[in-house]
Amino acid sequence: MLTKSVPFTFNRSGYFYFTRRVPSDLIHHYRYPRIVQGLRTSSPNVARSRALVAAAKLDEYWSHLRMTDPDLIGKHLLKSMFVPNSVAVLPNVEAADSLSLVQALDSYLLQRGSNKGKTFHAAGRRACSYLVEACGSKQLHEYSRSDALKFREWMVAKGLAGSSITRVLNSLTAIINFAITEYALDIRNSFVGMHIDRRAGVHTRLPIPVSNIQMVQRECKAKDDDVRWLIALMSDTGMRLAEAAGLHRDDIKLDCDIPFVRVQEHSWRRLKTRSSNRDIPLVGASLWAAQRILEDSSVGFAFPRYNKTELTNANSASAALNKWLKEYVPVGCTMHSFRHSMRDRLRAVECPSDIVDQIGGWSTESVGQGYGSGYTLEVLQRWMKSIEVSTQAMPKARQL
């Protein structure tokens, strides 16, 4: 049946409709037990994409409802309750000295998250749900320094690495600071200024030795499929996995004196930093991979299998590629290790650090780095070619 290959849909008169049953624990939020909405297409491929995106958005929203629902497991242990807020609205604080945590979160996501990606919203909700689990749901002014310290210890006991704890606290601090500033609350943010050991529990990311990179590149050419093209492309460019997986075929420029790949933001794949926008000369295995991508009969995305919805599925790519890669690299190495290796390979040929940063899209702290247009492709290519034949040993592992 046609709709079996198009999840969350049914077909009526040739057009697809999205349908999803409301979970029983959230049924009190809805007037009807099932959601049905037309997708305005008769194309199975378009319907599948739109239905998967709609389902993902519903799952995210339902997670938010569960977090803010007072009927929580262990609610008798909470000192106060989240007020359920099924629709994000700006709170009225004219007659109040503070806001609830959920009001602060809703306001923050509504005003600061309108043009942000899914990860921005998920990070805010995760931070608040962790705080509720550790210290209960309270008004912002009720969270004390002892609550903040208790929250830090709770995350340590949960097994979060120092870098993860820092990210959670940064999100939570931003939410509370925004509420304090936006609504002129006369309260203090108790979560500011806590000491966090960012190195605690952090696993080292190993660079891949050059000999292993060469072996991986040989295997990629022997296998010669789109998955191996992606690995080979990353091996001699040092691109992030999401950057490479989200490339459009138009981002690959081969009809010019210096072949290069353009890393730029797209609606389906955001970039990590402003400096991530860059052009990288193609050499070695990466040039071979780029040629194979454009020789393929596909149109649009360079890697269609990871771009079947509105957003590039870098997580799916990571799982599949790391599973194949581990047979050819030392224990502890992953696809991200190609970035570590790229930096070490450029160091090995004494490449200036600002050129290294431009090639890898790493942020720089110097004010002067923000002036000018950067190095030309000719300069970048000269250094990229110098590492193409480099066989120097990689230094020992270091912290990410």
C-alpha positions, 0 to 999 in steps of 0.5 A, a space after each residue: 500500500 502506498 501510505 505504508 512507505 509514507 509514515 504518519 499519513 493516509 491518502 484521500 483522493 490522491 492527496 496525502 494527509 498527516 495523522 498522529 494519535 495524541 498520547 494518552 498522557 497528553 490527551 487533556 491538552 487537546 479537543 480531539 484524540 487524533 491530529 489530522 492535517 492536509 500536507 497539500 501534495 500528491 507526491 509520496 516523496 514530498 509527503 514523506 519529508 513533510 510528515 517526518 518533519 511534522 512528527 519530529 516537531 510534535 515529539 519535541 512539543 510533546 516532550 515540552 508539555 510533559 516537562 511542564 505538566 504538573 502530573 509528573 512522576 515524583 511530583 510529591 517531592 517537588 517544592 512547587 509546580 510548573 504551571 502548564 503552558 501549552 502555548 508559549 506566550 509572553 508573561 505578564 509580570 506587572 504584578 509579580 516580583 518573579 517568573 516561574 522557570 517555565 515562564 522564563 523558558 517560554 519567553 526565552 525560546 519565543 523571543 530569542 529562539 525564533 531564528 534558531 535551530 532545533 538544538 537551541 530549543 532542545 538545549 534550553 528545555 534540557 537545562 530546565 528539565 534537569 533543574 526541575 529533576 534536581 531541585 524542583 520547580 520554583 519561581 526564579 527568585 526562590 532558587 538559591 546558591 545552595 540550589 545551584 551547588 546542589 544542581 552542579 553536584 547532581 549533574 556530576 553524580 548523573 555522570 555528565 562530563 565537565 564540558 556538558 555541565 558547562 553547556 547546561 549551566 550556560 543555557 540555564 544562566 542565559 534563560 534566567 539572565 534574559 528574564 531578569 533583564 527583559 522584565 526588570 526583575 529585582 533578583 539575583 541569578 544564583 547560577 552565575 559564577 560557579 566553578 566547573 572543571 571542564 576537563 572532568 570526565 572528558 574523553 580524549 579525541 585522538 588524531 588519526 595517524 597519516 598511515 591510517 588515513 592513507 589506508 582509509 583513503 585506499 579503501 574508500 577508492 576501492 569501495 567507491 560509493 557515496 558513503 566512502 566519498 563522504 569519508 574521503 572528502 573529509 579526510 583531506 579537507 578537515 571539514 566537520 561531518 555536518 558541513 560535509 554531509 549537508 553540501 549541495 552539489 553547487 558548493 563543489 567547484 571543479 571548473 576553475 583553476 583551483 578546485 575547491 569546496 565552499 562551506 556555507 550556511 544553508 536552510 537545511 544545515 547551519 554552521 557552527 561559527 561565523 568563521 565556518 564559512 570558508 573555501 577549502 582547496 581540494 587535493 588528494 582523496 578529497 579532490 577524487 571524492 568531489 569528482 566522483 560526486 559530480 560524476 554521479 547522476 544525482 542532482 541537488 544534494 551531494 549526499 542525498 541519503 543524509 538530506 531526506 528531510 528539511 534538516 541534514 541528518 548528521 547523527 545518522 551519518 555519524 553512526 554509519 560512518 564511525 561503524 565502518 571507520 573503526 576497522 581501519 583506525 586506532 581505538 578512540 578515533 572517530 570521524 571527528 578525528 580527521 579534524 584533529 589530524 588536519 590540524 596536526 598535519 598542517 603543524 607538521 609542515 609548519 603552516 602558520 596558525 592563522 592559515 590553519 584556522 582559515 582552512 579548518 574554520 576554527 574561531 580565532 581570538 585575535 581582533 586583527 583576524 577579523 580584518 581583511 578577506 583572508 588568504 587567497 585560494 592560491 596560498 591555501 592550496 600551496 599548504 594543502 598540497 604540502 600535506 598531501 604527501 606528508 607522512 610524519 608521525 602524529 603527536 600524542 592524543 590531546 584534549 578536545 
